[in-house]
Amino acid sequence: MVNRWTELHGILNRLTLFVDGTDVSMKLAGELEVALDNAFPDDSRFEDLVLTLASYQPGGGPYLYDERAIAKLCQQVIPIVQSELTRCAK
């Protein structure tokens, strides 16, 4: 079983990869969707991102979200994950 600090650190790394454009793959989006849902199952601060990740496709499309929309939401949750990570380190 992965400890909480390791789990959050992995999420933060993936969020950063998406935001900086290093990896905007559907694979990473899927990993983020699952990781965030597992780490924050009942946390409404992550609902929009998790739901949007489920409707992500590079380039977007009808009823789909593109890289910019996902990156914006990822950027918004990074401080929350950083705060949780700091709390775990104490």
Secondary structure as a PSIPRED ss2 file (coil, helix, strand):
# PSIPRED VFORMAT (PSIPRED V4.0)

   1 M C   1.000  0.000  0.000
   2 V C   1.000  0.000  0.000
   3 N C   1.000  0.000  0.000
   4 R H   0.000  1.000  0.000
   5 W H   0.000  1.000  0.000
   6 T H   0.000  1.000  0.000
   7 E H   0.000  1.000  0.000
   8 L H   0.000  1.000  0.000
   9 H H   0.000  1.000  0.000
  10 G H   0.000  1.000  0.000
  11 I H   0.000  1.000  0.000
  12 L H   0.000  1.000  0.000
  13 N H   0.000  1.000  0.000
  14 R H   0.000  1.000  0.000
  15 L H   0.000  1.000  0.000
  16 T H   0.000  1.000  0.000
  17 L H   0.000  1.000  0.000
  18 F H   0.000  1.000  0.000
  19 V H   0.000  1.000  0.000
  20 D C   1.000  0.000  0.000
  21 G C   1.000  0.000  0.000
  22 T C   1.000  0.000  0.000
  23 D C   1.000  0.000  0.000
  24 V C   1.000  0.000  0.000
  25 S C   1.000  0.000  0.000
  26 M H   0.000  1.000  0.000
  27 K H   0.000  1.000  0.000
  28 L H   0.000  1.000  0.000
  29 A H   0.000  1.000  0.000
  30 G H   0.000  1.000  0.000
  31 E H   0.000  1.000  0.000
  32 L H   0.000  1.000  0.000
  33 E H   0.000  1.000  0.000
  34 V H   0.000  1.000  0.000
  35 A H   0.000  1.000  0.000
  36 L H   0.000  1.000  0.000
  37 D H   0.000  1.000  0.000
  38 N H   0.000  1.000  0.000
  39 A H   0.000  1.000  0.000
  40 F C   1.000  0.000  0.000
  41 P C   1.000  0.000  0.000
  42 D C   1.000  0.000  0.000
  43 D C   1.000  0.000  0.000
  44 S H   0.000  1.000  0.000
  45 R H   0.000  1.000  0.000
  46 F H   0.000  1.000  0.000
  47 E H   0.000  1.000  0.000
  48 D H   0.000  1.000  0.000
  49 L H   0.000  1.000  0.000
  50 V H   0.000  1.000  0.000
  51 L H   0.000  1.000  0.000
  52 T H   0.000  1.000  0.000
  53 L H   0.000  1.000  0.000
  54 A H   0.000  1.000  0.000
  55 S C   1.000  0.000  0.000
  56 Y E   0.000  0.000  1.000
  57 Q C   1.000  0.000  0.000
  58 P C   1.000  0.000  0.000
  59 G C   1.000  0.000  0.000
  60 G C   1.000  0.000  0.000
  61 G E   0.000  0.000  1.000
  62 P C   1.000  0.000  0.000
  63 Y C   1.000  0.000  0.000
  64 L E   0.000  0.000  1.000
  65 Y E   0.000  0.000  1.000
  66 D C   1.000  0.000  0.000
  67 E H   0.000  1.000  0.000
  68 R H   0.000  1.000  0.000
  69 A H   0.000  1.000  0.000
  70 I H   0.000  1.000  0.000
  71 A H   0.000  1.000  0.000
  72 K H   0.000  1.000  0.000
  73 L H   0.000  1.000  0.000
  74 C H   0.000  1.000  0.000
  75 Q H   0.000  1.000  0.000
  76 Q H   0.000  1.000  0.000
  77 V H   0.000  1.000  0.000
  78 I H   0.000  1.000  0.000
  79 P H   0.000  1.000  0.000
  80 I H   0.000  1.000  0.000
  81 V H   0.000  1.000  0.000
  82 Q H   0.000  1.000  0.000
  83 S H   0.000  1.000  0.000
  84 E H   0.000  1.000  0.000
  85 L H   0.000  1.000  0.000
  86 T H   0.000  1.000  0.000
  87 R H   0.000  1.000  0.000
  88 C H   0.000  1.000  0.000
  89 A H   0.000  1.000  0.000
  90 K C   1.000  0.000  0.000
